[in-house]
């Protein structure tokens, strides 16, 4: 990102909102910078003042959405003491956020992961923060004996993240409603209680 100051200029805000609005209706690759500028009521050149290219703009939009998402998780997690309770909250909040903000979930789950430069972006740094939050809670649960000794924290994190994403994917692609309460309860029950009769 070229803009280094602490303020967020109105033109930059309008450009980011423009891309978010367009992505509610279209896929990223079909959106042109001319269309983004027209929708934002700015010149196309202004996009390149604040962003390296269209993909950098996409990552900045994702980062902004992810910051709000991560803040919500941290606020809710701090309200409970147990590790399983914290993981329950993360599962529920992730499903809730993905369902409520389809642009955020569409960018994260469908648009960026096939691009290697995503993994060097500011948006991916936020993904890593989220991922570390889960891993640290799991490790704490193992250390305190709340979770079974010998549990591989990295594998458990993958199971949690995979369950969340697969629960949302069809709903995001096909625009279906997600029963957040039921799905979050089922995921937590299976992960933390198992399915063995």
Secondary structure, DSSP 8 states (H G I E B T S, - for coil): ----SSS--HHHHHHHHHHHHHHTTS-GGG--HHHHHHHHTS-HHHHHHH-SSHHHHHHHHHHHHHHHHHHHHHHHHTT---HHHHHHHHHHHHHHHHHH-HHHHHIIIIISTT-GGGGGSHHHHHHHHHHHHHHHHHHHHHHHTSS-TT--HHHHHHHHHHHHHHHHHHHHHHT----HHHHHHHHHHHHHH-S--
